[in-house]
């Protein structure tokens, strides 16, 4: 490619739809200049639509789908557990001697397994299931008019499953609680990931970004200034979304506290169990109410038509395979996907490990857990909004903020490692969990939003669903590894804290690797990717016509 063509790609903000027909270009094969004519489609995003987007995020906060459902499962499986050193098996419950091993029957016959190990296995199964689901559905949402329905269908499925927890409130139903936890987590994360994939398109439909695009094409602002405004728009939408997500999270905690008080959750074990089930239902109802505005006011952003000869049942897998092959040419995107593979596993494993120990320390109290979760949500509000305003004021790169949060997550894990050698520190004491949840919003809270915002800077425009589904596959497909490995570590020595070093390594390695990823280089690679994709799809269409 000549210097003029290379310079043109330097100025390129990648296209929003499939690249034009390479055969129709007057220059023959698609030239970089052809990609420069990105024209926004339809009216810009309205304030009403943007606010409804934030409202859905506030409702889809995961406290019922992911937090309370997991806590209920942990609560019931612990009550079903027993000391395996006392015969006959099952005769001595775990609360008789909290320092003794706590096992449940697992694998048939009289075989048993540490209950915390089973919780980690359940977490791993949710991530494997999500990876398979994202692989089949992900890229499908980029084509035709499917994208709004993907979010709607998974939202409704998640609501139905979560109301099923109202029928699970005794220890003998811990297996049902495990199944419902896995299903609710899978459908919740599917709705969350595909809803999250909307934000790059929504941010580039904001009026200020449309204006910046016009100014860029007219030569009134530089390419660097245009890219900065696009980056800040993505960062704004993502951080506001996650900030409001945590507002909803905190409000759900308050509503759940009222519900727990109403059912007398602190009065007995049975009422504590029932309190968890009711809390899931309350949060599900909250999500349903806040989802309605988005379902009504979402602006349709249809993708390209499905190529002739393909069908919706197989195209998702074929397109994901194509993207996986092309990812080798998208070196910066691939590097980040690999880094995210490890990073997501390390962070999710850390959260699971802390959650297990926290639940033990508060003696499975639904009320105490809710107080701690409320602190977590409140800290995220300050942490996420604060990170965005600091970034905007100091004009800090998205990648820089992400790395600060990654290092904070690493320190959280290091703190847990201390607990291997002493009980004075390292998540053994109640005050440590108040501290963990207070700093959560300044480490793991903004880490999620900036991890997504940085990914948006490394993908071809118009392929958000496909590449965000790849990100979902990577994050959920890897996230079973940590829990399963940690389960084996815990089984080998019976010490839950010995799993923290493995989680710390999973965070530290990608933290170093991300320093070497370049957003500028990625923009050039994404432009070239769209050229190759257009040629590939055009060949399929021509072959179909000739047949």
C-alpha positions as CSV (number, residue, x, y, z in Angstrom):
1,X,0.0,0.0,0.0
2,X,1.4,3.4,-0.9
3,X,2.1,6.2,1.5
4,X,-1.1,8.1,0.5
5,X,-3.2,5.1,1.2
6,X,-1.5,4.4,4.5
7,X,-2.0,8.0,5.5
8,X,-5.6,7.8,4.6
9,X,-6.1,4.8,6.9
10,X,-4.4,6.8,9.7
11,X,-7.2,9.3,9.3
12,X,-9.9,6.7,9.2
13,X,-12.6,6.1,11.8
14,X,-13.7,2.7,10.7
15,X,-17.0,2.2,8.9
16,X,-20.4,1.6,10.6
17,X,-21.6,-1.0,8.0
18,X,-20.1,-3.6,5.8
19,X,-17.6,-2.2,3.4
20,X,-18.8,-1.4,-0.1
21,X,-18.6,-3.9,-3.0
22,X,-14.9,-4.1,-3.9
23,X,-15.9,-4.9,-7.5
24,X,-18.0,-1.7,-7.8
25,X,-15.2,0.7,-6.9
26,X,-13.9,2.6,-9.9
27,X,-10.4,1.8,-8.8
28,X,-11.1,-2.0,-8.8
29,X,-10.3,-3.5,-5.5
30,X,-11.5,-1.5,-2.5
31,X,-9.2,1.4,-1.8
32,X,-8.8,3.0,1.6
33,X,-10.6,6.1,0.3
34,X,-13.8,4.2,-0.1
35,X,-13.9,3.6,3.6
36,X,-13.9,7.4,4.3
37,X,-17.5,8.0,3.4
38,X,-19.2,7.0,6.6
39,X,-22.6,8.6,6.6
40,X,-24.7,8.3,9.8
41,X,-28.0,6.5,9.3
42,X,-31.3,8.0,10.5
43,X,-31.8,10.6,13.3
44,X,-29.3,10.9,16.1
45,X,-29.9,9.3,19.5
46,X,-32.5,11.2,21.5
47,X,-32.1,12.1,25.2
48,X,-35.1,10.0,25.9
49,X,-33.5,6.9,24.3
50,X,-30.2,7.5,26.1
51,X,-31.9,7.8,29.5
52,X,-33.9,4.7,28.8
53,X,-30.6,2.9,28.1
54,X,-29.3,4.0,31.5
55,X,-32.6,2.9,33.1
56,X,-32.3,-0.6,31.7
57,X,-28.8,-0.8,33.0
58,X,-30.0,0.3,36.4
59,X,-32.6,-2.5,36.4
60,X,-30.3,-5.2,35.0
61,X,-27.8,-4.8,37.9
62,X,-27.3,-8.5,38.6
63,X,-28.0,-8.4,42.3
64,X,-30.9,-10.8,42.1
65,X,-29.7,-12.8,39.0
66,X,-26.1,-13.2,40.1
67,X,-25.6,-12.1,43.8
68,X,-28.7,-13.3,45.8
69,X,-29.2,-16.4,43.7
70,X,-25.6,-17.4,44.4
71,X,-25.9,-16.6,48.1
72,X,-29.1,-18.6,48.3
73,X,-27.3,-21.6,46.7
74,X,-24.3,-21.2,49.0
75,X,-26.7,-21.0,52.0
76,X,-28.7,-24.1,51.2
77,X,-25.7,-26.3,50.2
78,X,-23.9,-25.4,53.5
79,X,-27.0,-26.4,55.4
80,X,-27.1,-29.7,53.5
81,X,-23.3,-30.2,54.2
82,X,-21.8,-32.5,56.9
83,X,-18.5,-33.3,58.6
84,X,-17.1,-36.2,56.5
85,X,-14.9,-37.3,59.5
86,X,-18.0,-38.3,61.5
87,X,-19.8,-41.5,60.7
88,X,-22.4,-42.3,59.5
89,X,-21.9,-39.7,56.7
90,X,-24.4,-36.9,57.0
91,X,-25.0,-37.3,60.7
92,X,-23.0,-34.2,61.9
93,X,-23.9,-30.9,60.3
94,X,-21.3,-28.4,59.4
95,X,-22.5,-25.8,61.9
96,X,-21.6,-28.2,64.8
97,X,-17.9,-27.6,64.2
98,X,-17.3,-24.7,61.8
99,X,-13.6,-25.5,61.7
100,X,-14.1,-29.0,60.4
101,X,-14.4,-29.9,56.7
102,X,-17.8,-29.4,55.2
103,X,-18.8,-31.8,52.5
104,X,-21.9,-32.8,50.5
105,X,-22.7,-36.0,48.6
106,X,-21.3,-35.6,45.1
107,X,-20.8,-38.0,42.2
108,X,-23.0,-40.8,43.4
109,X,-22.9,-43.4,46.2
110,X,-21.1,-42.2,49.3
111,X,-18.6,-40.0,47.4
112,X,-18.4,-36.5,48.9
113,X,-16.9,-33.2,47.9
114,X,-16.0,-30.0,49.8
115,X,-19.0,-27.7,49.5
116,X,-16.9,-24.7,48.5
117,X,-15.5,-26.8,45.7
118,X,-19.0,-27.6,44.4
119,X,-19.8,-23.8,44.5
120,X,-16.7,-23.2,42.3
121,X,-17.8,-26.0,39.9
122,X,-21.2,-24.4,39.6
123,X,-19.6,-21.1,38.8
124,X,-17.4,-22.8,36.2
125,X,-20.4,-24.4,34.5
126,X,-22.2,-21.1,34.2
127,X,-19.2,-19.7,32.3
128,X,-18.9,-22.7,30.0
129,X,-22.6,-22.5,29.1
130,X,-22.4,-18.7,28.5
131,X,-19.4,-19.2,26.1
132,X,-21.4,-21.8,24.0
133,X,-24.4,-19.5,23.9
134,X,-22.4,-16.4,22.9
135,X,-20.7,-18.4,20.2
136,X,-24.0,-19.3,18.5
137,X,-25.9,-16.0,19.0
138,X,-23.3,-13.3,19.2
139,X,-22.5,-12.4,15.6
140,X,-26.1,-13.1,14.6
141,X,-27.1,-9.9,16.3
142,X,-25.1,-7.8,13.9
143,X,-27.3,-8.8,10.9
144,X,-30.8,-8.0,10.1
145,X,-33.3,-6.9,12.7
146,X,-32.5,-9.5,15.4
147,X,-30.5,-7.3,17.7
148,X,-33.4,-5.8,19.8
149,X,-35.0,-9.2,20.2
150,X,-31.8,-10.9,21.5
151,X,-31.9,-8.6,24.6
152,X,-35.7,-8.9,25.0
153,X,-35.7,-12.7,24.8
154,X,-32.9,-13.3,27.3
155,X,-34.4,-10.7,29.6
156,X,-37.8,-12.5,29.7
157,X,-36.2,-15.9,30.2
158,X,-34.1,-14.6,33.1
159,X,-37.2,-13.1,34.7
160,X,-39.1,-16.4,34.5
161,X,-36.2,-18.4,35.9
162,X,-35.6,-16.0,38.8
163,X,-39.2,-16.1,40.0
164,X,-38.6,-19.9,40.3
165,X,-36.4,-19.2,43.3
166,X,-39.6,-18.6,45.3
167,X,-40.0,-22.4,45.4
168,X,-36.5,-23.1,46.7
169,X,-36.1,-22.5,50.4
170,X,-35.0,-25.7,52.2
171,X,-31.6,-27.4,52.4
172,X,-32.8,-30.6,50.5
173,X,-33.4,-28.4,47.4
174,X,-29.8,-27.2,47.1
175,X,-29.4,-29.0,43.8
176,X,-32.5,-27.2,42.4
177,X,-30.9,-23.9,43.7
178,X,-27.7,-24.8,41.9
179,X,-29.6,-25.5,38.6
180,X,-31.6,-22.2,38.9
181,X,-28.4,-20.3,39.8
182,X,-26.7,-21.6,36.6
183,X,-29.7,-20.9,34.4
184,X,-30.4,-17.4,35.8
185,X,-26.7,-16.5,35.5
186,X,-26.5,-17.7,31.9
187,X,-29.6,-15.8,30.8
188,X,-28.8,-12.7,32.9
189,X,-25.2,-12.5,31.4
190,X,-26.6,-13.0,27.9
191,X,-29.0,-10.1,28.3
192,X,-26.2,-8.0,29.9
193,X,-23.5,-8.7,27.3
194,X,-25.7,-8.1,24.3
195,X,-27.2,-5.0,25.8
196,X,-23.7,-3.8,26.6
197,X,-22.7,-4.3,23.0
198,X,-25.2,-1.6,21.9
199,X,-23.2,1.2,23.6
200,X,-20.6,1.8,20.8
201,X,-23.3,2.3,18.3
202,X,-25.3,4.4,20.7
203,X,-22.3,6.6,21.5
204,X,-21.6,7.2,17.9
205,X,-25.2,8.2,17.3
206,X,-24.9,11.0,20.0
207,X,-25.5,14.5,18.4
208,X,-22.1,15.7,19.6
209,X,-20.3,12.8,17.9
210,X,-22.3,13.3,14.7
211,X,-21.2,17.0,14.8
212,X,-17.6,15.9,15.3
213,X,-17.8,13.6,12.3
214,X,-19.1,16.4,10.1
215,X,-16.3,18.7,11.4
216,X,-13.7,16.0,10.7
217,X,-14.9,15.4,7.2
218,X,-14.9,19.1,6.5
219,X,-11.3,19.4,7.8
220,X,-12.2,21.6,10.8
221,X,-10.8,19.3,13.4
222,X,-7.8,16.9,13.2
223,X,-8.0,13.1,13.2
224,X,-6.6,13.0,16.7
225,X,-9.2,15.4,18.0
226,X,-12.0,13.4,16.3
227,X,-10.8,10.1,17.7
228,X,-10.5,11.7,21.2
229,X,-14.1,12.9,21.0
230,X,-15.3,9.4,19.9
231,X,-13.3,7.8,22.7
232,X,-14.7,10.2,25.3
233,X,-18.2,9.5,24.0
234,X,-17.8,5.8,24.4
235,X,-16.3,6.3,27.8
236,X,-19.1,8.6,28.8
237,X,-21.9,6.2,27.7
238,X,-20.2,3.2,29.3
239,X,-19.3,4.9,32.6
240,X,-22.7,6.6,32.9
241,X,-24.3,3.2,32.2
242,X,-22.3,1.4,34.8
243,X,-22.7,4.3,37.3
244,X,-26.5,4.0,36.9
245,X,-26.2,0.3,37.0
246,X,-24.8,0.7,40.5
247,X,-27.5,3.2,41.5
248,X,-30.0,0.5,40.6
249,X,-27.8,-2.0,42.5
250,X,-27.9,0.1,45.7
251,X,-31.7,0.8,45.4
252,X,-32.3,-2.9,45.0
253,X,-30.3,-3.5,48.2
254,X,-32.5,-1.0,50.0
255,X,-35.7,-2.6,48.7
256,X,-34.3,-6.1,49.6
257,X,-33.5,-4.9,53.2
258,X,-37.2,-3.8,53.5
259,X,-38.3,-7.2,52.2
260,X,-36.0,-9.1,54.5
261,X,-37.3,-7.1,57.5
262,X,-40.8,-7.8,56.4
263,X,-40.3,-11.6,56.3
264,X,-38.3,-11.6,59.5
265,X,-35.1,-13.0,57.9
266,X,-33.1,-12.6,61.1
267,X,-35.7,-14.6,63.2
268,X,-34.7,-18.1,62.1
269,X,-32.8,-20.2,59.5
270,X,-36.0,-21.0,57.6
271,X,-36.9,-17.3,57.4
272,X,-33.4,-16.4,56.3
273,X,-33.7,-18.9,53.4
274,X,-37.1,-17.4,52.5
275,X,-35.6,-13.9,52.7
276,X,-33.0,-14.8,50.0
277,X,-35.8,-16.1,47.7
278,X,-37.9,-13.0,48.2
279,X,-34.9,-10.7,47.6
280,X,-34.4,-12.4,44.2
281,X,-38.0,-11.8,43.3
282,X,-37.9,-8.1,44.4
283,X,-34.9,-7.4,42.3
284,X,-36.4,-9.2,39.3
285,X,-39.5,-7.0,39.5
286,X,-37.3,-3.9,39.7
287,X,-35.5,-4.9,36.6
288,X,-38.8,-5.6,34.7
289,X,-40.1,-2.1,35.5
290,X,-37.0,-0.3,34.4
291,X,-36.6,-2.4,31.2
292,X,-40.0,-1.2,29.7
293,X,-38.8,2.3,28.6
294,X,-35.9,0.9,26.6
295,X,-38.2,-1.7,25.0
296,X,-40.5,1.1,23.9
297,X,-38.0,3.8,22.9
298,X,-35.1,1.9,21.5
299,X,-34.2,3.3,18.0
300,X,-33.9,0.5,15.5
301,X,-30.3,0.1,14.3
302,X,-30.6,-2.8,11.8
303,X,-27.4,-4.5,10.6
304,X,-26.6,-5.6,7.0
305,X,-28.7,-8.2,5.4
306,X,-27.7,-11.8,5.9
307,X,-25.5,-12.9,2.9
308,X,-27.4,-15.1,0.3
309,X,-27.0,-18.8,0.9
310,X,-26.6,-18.4,4.7
311,X,-29.2,-19.0,7.4
312,X,-29.6,-17.8,10.9
313,X,-29.0,-21.2,12.4
314,X,-25.4,-21.6,11.1
315,X,-24.3,-18.1,10.2
316,X,-23.4,-17.1,13.8
317,X,-20.9,-20.0,14.0
318,X,-19.5,-19.3,10.5
319,X,-19.1,-15.6,11.2
320,X,-17.5,-16.2,14.6
321,X,-15.1,-18.6,12.9
322,X,-14.3,-16.0,10.3
323,X,-13.7,-13.4,13.0
324,X,-11.5,-15.8,14.9
325,X,-9.4,-16.4,11.8
326,X,-9.2,-12.7,11.1
327,X,-8.3,-11.9,14.7
328,X,-4.7,-13.0,13.8
329,X,-4.6,-10.0,11.5
330,X,-6.1,-7.8,14.1
331,X,-3.0,-8.1,16.3
332,X,-4.0,-5.5,18.8
333,X,-7.5,-6.8,19.2
334,X,-6.2,-10.4,19.5
335,X,-3.7,-9.3,22.2
336,X,-6.4,-7.7,24.2
337,X,-8.7,-10.7,23.9
338,X,-5.9,-12.9,25.2
339,X,-5.2,-10.5,28.0
340,X,-8.9,-10.3,28.8
341,X,-9.1,-14.1,28.7
342,X,-6.8,-14.2,31.8
343,X,-7.9,-10.9,33.4
344,X,-11.6,-11.8,33.4
345,X,-10.8,-15.2,34.9
346,X,-8.7,-13.8,37.6
347,X,-11.1,-11.1,38.6
348,X,-14.2,-13.3,38.6
349,X,-12.3,-16.0,40.5
350,X,-11.3,-13.4,43.1
351,X,-14.8,-12.2,43.6
352,X,-16.1,-15.8,44.0
353,X,-13.4,-16.6,46.5
354,X,-14.1,-13.5,48.6
355,X,-17.9,-14.1,48.3
356,X,-17.5,-17.6,49.7
357,X,-15.4,-16.5,52.7
358,X,-17.6,-13.4,53.3
359,X,-20.7,-15.6,53.4
360,X,-19.1,-17.8,56.0
361,X,-17.9,-14.9,58.2
362,X,-21.4,-13.4,58.3
363,X,-22.8,-16.8,59.0
364,X,-24.9,-16.8,55.8
365,X,-27.0,-13.9,57.1
366,X,-29.1,-12.4,54.2
367,X,-29.4,-9.1,56.1
368,X,-25.6,-8.8,56.8
369,X,-24.8,-9.7,53.2
370,X,-27.2,-7.1,51.9
371,X,-25.6,-4.4,54.0
372,X,-22.2,-5.3,52.5
373,X,-23.6,-5.5,49.0
374,X,-25.1,-2.0,49.5
375,X,-21.7,-0.6,50.5
376,X,-20.3,-2.2,47.3
377,X,-23.0,-0.6,45.1
378,X,-22.5,2.8,46.8
379,X,-18.7,2.7,46.3
380,X,-19.2,1.8,42.6
381,X,-21.3,4.9,42.1
382,X,-18.6,7.2,43.4
383,X,-15.8,5.1,41.8
384,X,-17.2,4.9,38.3
385,X,-18.5,8.4,38.0
386,X,-15.3,9.7,39.7
387,X,-13.1,7.8,37.3
388,X,-14.9,9.3,34.3
389,X,-14.7,12.9,35.5
390,X,-11.0,12.5,36.4
391,X,-10.4,11.1,32.9
392,X,-12.3,14.0,31.3
393,X,-10.7,16.7,33.4
394,X,-7.2,15.5,32.8
395,X,-7.8,14.1,29.3
396,X,-6.4,10.7,30.3
397,X,-6.5,7.8,27.9
398,X,-9.0,5.1,28.5
399,X,-6.2,2.5,28.6
400,X,-4.4,4.4,31.4
401,X,-7.5,4.4,33.6
402,X,-8.0,0.7,32.8
403,X,-4.5,-0.1,34.0
404,X,-5.0,1.8,37.3
405,X,-8.1,-0.3,38.0
406,X,-6.3,-3.5,37.0
407,X,-3.5,-2.9,39.4
408,X,-6.1,-2.2,42.1
409,X,-7.7,-5.6,41.4
410,X,-4.3,-7.2,41.8
411,X,-3.8,-5.6,45.2
412,X,-7.2,-6.9,46.3
413,X,-6.0,-10.4,45.5
414,X,-2.7,-9.9,47.3
415,X,-4.6,-9.1,50.4
416,X,-6.3,-12.4,50.2
417,X,-3.0,-14.2,49.9
418,X,-2.0,-12.8,53.3
419,X,-4.8,-15.0,54.8
420,X,-2.8,-18.1,54.0
421,X,-0.4,-17.5,56.8
422,X,-2.4,-15.5,59.4
423,X,-6.0,-15.0,60.5
424,X,-5.4,-11.4,61.6
425,X,-5.6,-10.2,58.0
426,X,-6.5,-11.7,54.6
427,X,-10.3,-11.8,54.6
428,X,-10.8,-13.5,58.0
429,X,-12.5,-10.7,59.8
430,X,-15.8,-8.9,59.3
431,X,-14.2,-5.4,59.1
432,X,-12.1,-6.6,56.1
433,X,-15.3,-7.3,54.1
434,X,-16.6,-3.8,54.9
435,X,-13.3,-2.6,53.6
436,X,-13.3,-4.8,50.5
437,X,-16.8,-3.7,49.5
438,X,-15.9,0.0,50.2
439,X,-12.9,-0.1,47.8
440,X,-14.7,-2.4,45.3
441,X,-16.0,0.6,43.5
442,X,-12.6,2.0,42.9
443,X,-11.0,-1.2,41.7
444,X,-13.3,-3.8,40.2
445,X,-16.2,-1.4,39.6
446,X,-14.5,0.9,37.0
447,X,-12.4,-2.0,35.8
448,X,-15.4,-3.5,34.2
449,X,-16.6,-0.3,32.5
450,X,-13.2,0.7,31.3
451,X,-12.4,-2.9,30.1
452,X,-15.5,-2.7,27.9
453,X,-14.7,0.9,26.8
454,X,-11.2,0.0,25.8
455,X,-12.4,-3.0,23.8
456,X,-14.7,-0.6,21.8
457,X,-11.5,1.2,20.6
458,X,-10.1,-2.0,19.2
459,X,-13.0,-3.3,17.0
460,X,-14.3,-2.5,13.5
461,X,-17.4,-0.4,13.6
462,X,-20.6,-2.1,12.6
463,X,-19.3,-5.4,14.1
464,X,-20.0,-4.5,17.7
465,X,-22.2,-7.5,18.5
466,X,-19.8,-10.0,16.9
467,X,-16.7,-8.7,18.6
468,X,-18.4,-8.1,22.0
469,X,-19.8,-11.6,21.8
470,X,-16.2,-12.8,21.2
471,X,-15.2,-10.8,24.3
472,X,-18.1,-12.4,26.1
473,X,-16.9,-15.9,24.9
474,X,-13.3,-15.0,26.0
475,X,-14.3,-13.7,29.4
476,X,-16.9,-16.4,30.2
477,X,-15.1,-19.1,28.3
478,X,-12.0,-18.5,30.4
479,X,-13.8,-17.8,33.7
480,X,-14.5,-21.5,34.3
481,X,-10.8,-22.2,34.4
482,X,-10.0,-20.3,37.6
483,X,-12.9,-21.7,39.7
484,X,-12.1,-25.3,38.5
485,X,-8.4,-24.9,39.2
486,X,-9.1,-23.3,42.6
487,X,-11.5,-26.1,43.4
488,X,-8.7,-28.6,42.8
489,X,-6.3,-26.4,45.0
490,X,-8.9,-26.3,47.8
491,X,-9.5,-30.0,47.6
492,X,-5.8,-30.8,47.8
493,X,-5.1,-28.9,51.0
494,X,-8.5,-27.8,52.5
495,X,-7.4,-24.2,52.8
496,X,-9.6,-21.8,50.8
497,X,-7.0,-19.0,50.9
498,X,-4.4,-21.0,48.9
499,X,-6.4,-20.3,45.8
500,X,-5.6,-16.5,45.9
501,X,-2.0,-16.8,44.5
502,X,-3.4,-18.4,41.3
503,X,-6.0,-15.7,40.9
504,X,-3.3,-13.0,41.5
505,X,-1.2,-14.5,38.7
506,X,-4.2,-14.4,36.4
507,X,-4.5,-10.7,36.9
508,X,-0.9,-9.7,37.0
509,X,0.2,-11.3,33.7
510,X,-2.4,-9.5,31.5
511,X,-1.9,-6.3,33.4
512,X,1.7,-6.2,32.1
513,X,0.6,-7.3,28.6
514,X,-1.9,-4.5,28.1
515,X,0.8,-1.9,28.3
516,X,2.0,-3.0,24.8
517,X,-1.4,-2.7,23.1
518,X,-1.7,0.3,20.7
519,X,-5.1,1.9,19.8
520,X,-3.6,3.7,16.8
521,X,-2.3,0.6,15.3
522,X,-5.6,-1.1,15.9
523,X,-7.5,1.5,13.9
524,X,-5.4,0.7,10.8
525,X,-5.9,-3.0,11.3
526,X,-9.7,-2.6,11.7
527,X,-10.0,-0.6,8.4
528,X,-8.1,-3.4,6.6
529,X,-10.3,-6.0,8.3
530,X,-13.5,-4.5,6.8
531,X,-11.9,-4.6,3.3
532,X,-11.2,-8.3,3.7
533,X,-14.6,-9.1,5.1
534,X,-16.3,-7.3,2.3
535,X,-14.4,-9.3,-0.3
536,X,-15.2,-12.5,1.5
537,X,-18.9,-11.8,1.7
538,X,-19.0,-10.6,-1.9
539,X,-17.5,-13.9,-3.1
540,X,-20.2,-15.8,-1.3
541,X,-22.9,-13.7,-2.9
542,X,-21.4,-14.1,-6.4
543,X,-21.1,-17.8,-5.9
544,X,-24.7,-18.0,-4.8
545,X,-25.9,-16.0,-7.8
546,X,-23.9,-18.2,-10.2
547,X,-25.3,-21.3,-8.6
